[in-house]
């Protein structure tokens, strides 16, 4: 029973992360789409909550952490320099 719950929680995390990646890609070409941005931010919050729940019960998912990746008024990924632009 416990193993089934663990797998179900991991499956939910994976599904939400997949949806967040898809919205991330969409927002790269539609940075002013407020509904997509809102949906993305909701997913990021839900993913964080699911990961917190998982880690409280089963332990860490990763050996290092990431900050919350919410974006405010506009999709901000495009504002940052790309990795090759640092040189």
VEXVOTOR-309825 format. One record per residue (C-alpha): residue number from 1; x, y, z. Coordinates in steps of 0.02 Angstrom, whole numbers, plus 32768, in hexadecimal, padded with zeros to 4 digits. Layout:
BEGIN
REC | resi | x | y | z
REC | NUM | X | Y | Z
...
END
This chain:
BEGIN
REC | resi | x | y | z
REC | 1 | 8000 | 8000 | 8000
REC | 2 | 8089 | 807B | 8032
REC | 3 | 80EC | 8058 | 7F92
REC | 4 | 8050 | 807B | 7F28
REC | 5 | 8038 | 8124 | 7F7D
REC | 6 | 80EF | 814E | 7F60
REC | 7 | 80E1 | 8123 | 7EA6
REC | 8 | 803E | 8185 | 7E94
REC | 9 | 808E | 821F | 7EE1
REC | 10 | 8127 | 820F | 7E70
REC | 11 | 80B3 | 81FB | 7DD9
REC | 12 | 8057 | 829A | 7E08
REC | 13 | 80FC | 82F9 | 7E19
REC | 14 | 8134 | 82B9 | 7D6E
REC | 15 | 808E | 82E8 | 7D1C
REC | 16 | 808E | 8398 | 7D64
REC | 17 | 8145 | 83B0 | 7D34
REC | 18 | 811D | 8378 | 7C82
REC | 19 | 8091 | 83F8 | 7C77
REC | 20 | 8103 | 8480 | 7CBE
REC | 21 | 8188 | 845A | 7C3B
REC | 22 | 8106 | 8465 | 7BB2
REC | 23 | 80C9 | 850D | 7BF3
REC | 24 | 817E | 8546 | 7C01
REC | 25 | 8199 | 851F | 7B49
REC | 26 | 80F6 | 8575 | 7B19
REC | 27 | 8124 | 8610 | 7B7D
REC | 28 | 81CB | 861A | 7B23
REC | 29 | 816A | 8649 | 7A85
REC | 30 | 80D5 | 869D | 7ADA
REC | 31 | 8122 | 86FE | 7B6D
REC | 32 | 808D | 8773 | 7B82
REC | 33 | 8008 | 86EB | 7B92
REC | 34 | 7FCA | 8710 | 7C41
REC | 35 | 7F5B | 8674 | 7C50
REC | 36 | 7FED | 8602 | 7C22
REC | 37 | 805B | 865E | 7C9E
REC | 38 | 7FD9 | 864D | 7D27
REC | 39 | 7FC5 | 8593 | 7CFF
REC | 40 | 8082 | 857D | 7D04
REC | 41 | 808F | 85D4 | 7DAD
REC | 42 | 8002 | 8569 | 7DF4
REC | 43 | 8059 | 84CB | 7DB7
REC | 44 | 80FF | 8501 | 7E02
REC | 45 | 80A9 | 851C | 7EAA
REC | 46 | 8051 | 8474 | 7E9E
REC | 47 | 80F4 | 841C | 7E70
REC | 48 | 814A | 846B | 7F07
REC | 49 | 80BD | 8432 | 7F79
REC | 50 | 80C1 | 8381 | 7F33
REC | 51 | 817E | 8378 | 7F46
REC | 52 | 8173 | 83BA | 7FF8
REC | 53 | 80F1 | 8335 | 8020
REC | 54 | 815A | 82AC | 7FD0
REC | 55 | 81F8 | 82E1 | 802B
REC | 56 | 81A1 | 82E9 | 80D4
REC | 57 | 8167 | 8236 | 80C0
REC | 58 | 81EF | 81E1 | 8058
REC | 59 | 8289 | 824F | 8061
REC | 60 | 82E2 | 82C1 | 7FE4
REC | 61 | 82C6 | 82B5 | 7F29
REC | 62 | 836A | 830B | 7EFF
REC | 63 | 8410 | 8327 | 7F52
REC | 64 | 83FF | 83E4 | 7F36
REC | 65 | 836D | 845D | 7F30
REC | 66 | 8323 | 84D8 | 7EB8
REC | 67 | 82CB | 857B | 7EE1
REC | 68 | 8217 | 8594 | 7EB4
REC | 69 | 8211 | 85BD | 7DFB
REC | 70 | 817D | 8632 | 7DF7
REC | 71 | 8180 | 86C0 | 7D7B
REC | 72 | 8123 | 8760 | 7DA0
REC | 73 | 80CF | 87D6 | 7D22
REC | 74 | 8125 | 8793 | 7C87
REC | 75 | 8185 | 86F5 | 7C58
REC | 76 | 8234 | 8725 | 7C8C
REC | 77 | 829B | 8695 | 7C49
REC | 78 | 82B5 | 86F4 | 7BA7
REC | 79 | 82FA | 878B | 7C04
REC | 80 | 8392 | 872F | 7C46
REC | 81 | 842F | 871B | 7BDE
REC | 82 | 8440 | 8671 | 7B8E
REC | 83 | 84D2 | 8609 | 7BD0
REC | 84 | 8541 | 8631 | 7B3A
REC | 85 | 8521 | 86EC | 7B4F
REC | 86 | 8584 | 86F0 | 7BF1
REC | 87 | 8629 | 86E4 | 7B94
END
